[in-house]
């Protein structure tokens, strides 16, 4: 809009210069000034883009450039310009191929003593619309690509974090099932590596303790076997001798018979204690 206003102000200045050289009542001079404006700035490009011009002169046929028609100027805008106001309005305008497109129409009065002159510039906004469409599509595509990239990054991060945890859980399950040589692989120096190192230290400690307990169990079984063998062998001999003495006690003197009975009873008690101990 700012560029369009600047272009219209420049056009007003051009037509004023042309009208200044013509007599106030010289219609031919006015027509020449109008034609000079159209030849100078009509249908050309500037900072505001391509545009067309409509020059309305009181009491004369309007002059237009390109495929534009005076009817393309809205009556509401013409009423404002006729009141001597510099105004603009967004309205459909004719493009180069004659079709209507979004546009901006700027109108300005041209000071003149005799006849009123109105100058209208019609700016098609095709280029701006294409730019907005390109920007919108670019932003949309960039957003989609960004979301896809974030999804891929999230998947990779999740795999980097969750996969080692799953591996650690599997190793822990195998270790708990009795495979005491299972260890986690330590990679890097991050928290997961510290977790793997701690798990391996714990596994080494548990394996060492279990090994000691197994060794103690073997020693205990060996001790029990040795005690059983070393005690039961002489005890069997004593049992045989005691049974003979206990069976022959009627032939003994009373105190010897009593001793044989006591020996037999205490031997039974000793065997029962040995069985409980083993």
Secondary structure, DSSP 8 states (H G I E B T S, - for coil): -HHHHHHHHHHHHHHHHHHHTS-TT-HHHHHHHHHHHHHHHTT-EETTEE-EEEEEETTS--EE-TT--GGGS-HHHHHHHHTT--EEEE--EE-TTS-EE-EEEEEEEE--SSS-EEEEEEEE-HHHHHHHHHHHHHHHHHHHHHHHHHHHHHHHHHHHHHHHHHHHHHHHHHHHTT-TT------SSSHHHHHHHHHHHHHHHHHHHHHHHHHHHHHHHHHHHHHHHHHHHHHHHHHHHHHHHHHTGGGS-HHHHHHHHHHHHHHHHHHHHHHHH-
